[in-house]
Amino acid sequence: RFVDRITPVYPDVAREQGAQGTAVVLATIGPDGRVESVSVDQSTGNKLLDGAAVSAARASRFEPPEIDGKPATETYRIVYTFDPNG
């Protein structure tokens, strides 16, 4: 349901430290397709990586959600994996 899925920017400091992990964020999308809120559901254990995941979700664009053909608000789980060697 992405119109434009933004890839998170791997923070240089986190990359240099070898920080890695998978962040799961919850993005609530309004009936107009705009991101209403984003929160971390599962942390990487690194605040910089979690912040990069949240920023990417906020910057992404989504199709307006619908339920039974009517505009709706939906919350989606988005997974971002950070690997300094990838």
N, C-alpha and C positions, 0 to 999 in steps of 0.2 A: 504493500500500500504506500510505498515511497514514491514520490515524484522525483525527489533528488536526495539520495542517501549520502550524507557527508561522512567522509572518513576522518576519524579523530587525528589530530596532530600529536605525534608522540613527543612529549616534552623532552628536550635535550638532556636536562638534568636527570630525569628518570631513566633515559636510555643509557647515559653514562654510568649510572648506578646499577645497571642491569635489571632494573625493576621490570616485572612482567606480571601478567595475570589476565583474567577475564572479568570484565565489568558487565553487569546486567542493569540496564536503566529502564525505568518505567516512564513512558512519555504519554501524557494525556493530550489527545488531539480533539479540538473543538469541531463543531459542525461546519465551520468554514475552512477546515483543513489547517488551521494555525495551531502551533504548539502552545498549550495552555500551561503545562507544568512538566517538569522533568525531575525525577529523583533517582537516587542509587538504590536498587533493590538488592544487588549483590556486589560487594566491594572487591576490588583487586587487592586491597590491603595497602594501597598507595594513594594518597590524596591527589597527587598530580595526575595519575592515570585516571582516577575517578572523575576529576574535574575535566579532563580532556574528553572523556566519554559523554559527560553531561553537555559540554559545549557542542559536541558534534550532533547530539540528538536535538538540541535547541536549534541548530542551524539547518537541520534537515527539513525537507518539505514533504508533506503528505497529501494523499488524496483525502477529500472530506469523507469522514466515516458516515455510513448509513446503516440503519437497522430497518428492515422491511421497507426499503426504498425511501426512508425518511431521514433527514439530517440527524446526526447523533453525535454524542461525545463518547470516545473510546480511549482506553488505555492500552498501549502496546508495550511488550517487552522487547528491548533491543539489546543484542549481545555484541560487545566489542572486545576483541582479544588483542592484547599488546604483547609482542615478542621482540626484544631488542635485536634478535638475529634475523627476524623476518623481514 
